[in-house]
């Protein structure tokens, strides 16, 4: 008999088959899709479908006052609350290195014990990091 997947495991399994694509499956929409799966509400409703490029994404982030402010507003609107102690299934912003060698914040879903999942070029990638900011859904 196959083991039953938790809601997070099922979500991650489906996300693993998706390629990174700005405005479709990027880190912010990955977190928003997890919020939809858990809360039934879209914290990205205001910007979903409004960009298709990295430049477009960063224009929205700048207009919101930064990535943390963007997530704060979107997640608060659906009942997400800040947490200092993220656990499996929480969402956050973690520092990552881009393929170009830059260090920047990326939205991710907590897997537990400092491990975070986020979209990569081909499916998901996992990083070990301390969250810059985190929210409980």
PyMOL commands that set and color helices and strands:
alter all, ss='L'
color gray80, all
select helices_A, chain A and resi 7-16+27-39+54-64+67-77
alter helices_A, ss='H'
color red, helices_A
select strands_A, chain A and resi 81-82+91-97+103-112+115-120+123-128+131-136
alter strands_A, ss='S'
color yellow, strands_A
deselect
rebuild
show_as cartoon
